[in-house]
Amino acid sequence: MFQDATRFFSGGVNSPVRAFRSVGGEPFFVAHASGSRITDADGRSYIDYVGSWGPMILGHAHPRVVAAIQKAAEAGTSYGAPTELETRLARLIQAAFPGMERMRFVSSGTEACMSALRVARGFARRDAIVKFEGCYHGHADSLLVKAGSGALTFGVPDSLGVPADLARHTLTLPYNDPDAVQAIFAKRGKEIAAVIVEPVAGNMGVIPPRPGFLAGLREVTARHGALLIFDEVITGFRIAWGGAQETSGVRPDLTCLGKIVGGGLPVGVYGGRADILDQVAPLGPIYQAGTLSGNPLAMAAGIETLTLLQAPGFYADLEARGARLAAGLARAAAAARLPVQTSRVGSMLTTFFTATAVTDYTTAKTADTTRYGAFFRAMLERGISLAPSQFEAAFISAAHTPDDLDATIAAAREAFGLVAG
Ligand code: KE4
């Protein structure tokens, strides 16, 4: 199947990380999935911690989500016209994210972040934006930019095909570095339209914000007339019902959501202060549009998913599962005398193969990716499917049972031993 796929797709995949290139071996092809398990075309099943990179917080093929999609499909699959389903999902989102006074559905996290940036630039009438090294906000040109030569100079492209003229409007700073933020605003505050941040980083592995970091971003952006954008595509409905703005108490001007909010179907959302969103077409001069925005099947999947997340104790149970797995993995690594950092926020976690405390991209990159690759393969052989990259998160779902977690820890004990050997 992989051979066949390489005749059609670059690297045989429809998204780069799926190709297993940073962990070695060939990707398995999925036949079906249910609950915490995913089964490949050869009939092998795994306990799954990729969870479609975040959306599958309820586990795969939840019967109520599947039924909701089936019911919606029988009424038609797309209209290109408003439906009451969109309003119902928006009401649930606003209940979790009250700062999203107005919002708009799009079809991916990339589209949500790209649109939020254009809205911020249009509203602030400024071109510069600030992002953080190691944070990923989708593949829009302005966000595929790395730090320029000096910390205070504008960015350079982080991908071929991104014009230098565009990249120079993006400033990239170290994550968790409040001094760098203060310095850039002192020097260029008047040019900066927005700061976009993963309020808990997930794309360099899981890295929580230092105490005060997010509040510092809130203060400095407000003081300089810049907008604060929380990219909660991963953290939204993951680390809490109200994401990182619930856990941190910091309210951004704009929020981007994705993944869980569509229950596994293609949905992204951007939204925030009404006075900002009132500038978006057809009300105002900032344009953004989408054929499949608000797709009825995706809306139905999102409504059912968010409804199920409101079950009493849902997040407390996930927290307990996360704590149990993280403690078990840390004990297993210690037993193999392997220096690792287990970094966890709620039900998203990363085991960094390094003795260094991981607080930003530079320290994350001290991780031994060869060892991670060996660990990944050893776990796969033992029926555990982890993220095929050291710099991603493992996701626990409500479908992961205590037995699943204990089996994972037992497999890790062997895998760490092999890697240490
Ligand atoms: P999508 O366009 O892939 O739906 O979302 C982009 C995005 C935006 N913001 C954050 C914080 C994200 O994590 C993502 C996408 N995450 C990646 C990996 N964590 C998705 C997996 C992939 O690229 O295949």
Residues whose N, C-alpha, C, O or C-beta is under 5 A from the ligand:
A	BS01	KE4	S15 V17 W53 S108 G109 T110 Y136 H137 G138 E198 D231 V233 I234 G258
